[in-house]
Amino acid sequence: MSDTGTASVRFRDQFKAAPMILRIYFAFAVIAGALSLSSFYARPFYEKLLPYTGWMGLLFYLMTLGTARQAVADPRRQPLLNLATTLALMVFFGWFDFYIQTHGPSLRGPDDPNPYLAYHPYRPLVTILIPAVWLLLVASLLPKRWAKNA
């Protein structure tokens, strides 16, 4: 059997052993990452999605896949802390985006003709609330027996 086959079998077993929250987050990050890359395969869809997510809204989830994979594969606290820190940064940047878009010098609305500059009032739900909920869910795993210091 090749190393690739062994690694994929090992990851599958680790994935099955990981808490449900991490498994769901990993799947969510894969889907959000695919949506963030839709500018390459479905530009009209991406332009409709952009006012709700911002330029980097869903791309952050794609960037967390490595950290999420490490958290799934390693039941220690450090990978969970790394994932929680990344999610906290996402919430921070969401707040920063919200502040700039609502109090900044160039206020935009959902009806801006340029989809790359449009700002929908529901964007904070995607850029602040969803990462905050994931942060709370991931942080809830920290005191669990699964995340132990080894």
C-alpha positions, 0 to 999 in steps of 0.5 A: 500500500502506498504512503498516500493510501496509508495517510488517507486511511489514517486521516479517515480514522482520525476524522471519525474519532474527532468530535462532531463539532470539528467534523462539521466545521471541517465540512463547512470550511470545505464548502465555504472555501469552494464558494469563495473560489466561485469567482473562478468557475461561476463569476455571476454567482460570486458577484451576487454573493460578494455584498454578503461576504465581502472580498475575504469573508469566506476565503478565511474558512479556506485558510483555516482548513490546515488548522482544522485538519490539524485539530481533527488529527491531533487531540491536544489543546494547541491545535484547537487553540490555533483554530480558535485564534484564527476564528477570533481573528475572523471576528475581529476583521468582521468587526473592522469591516463593519466599522469601516463600511458603516462609519468610514469615509466611503459608505456603500449600500447594497444597491451599489452598481459595482458588486465588489464595492456593495455592502449588504446590511446582512454582511455582519451575519456572515463576517461576525456572527457565523465565525463567532458561533464557530469560535464558541463551538470550538472553544467549548471543546477545550475543556473536554477530555478529547482535547488533552495535553499529551 
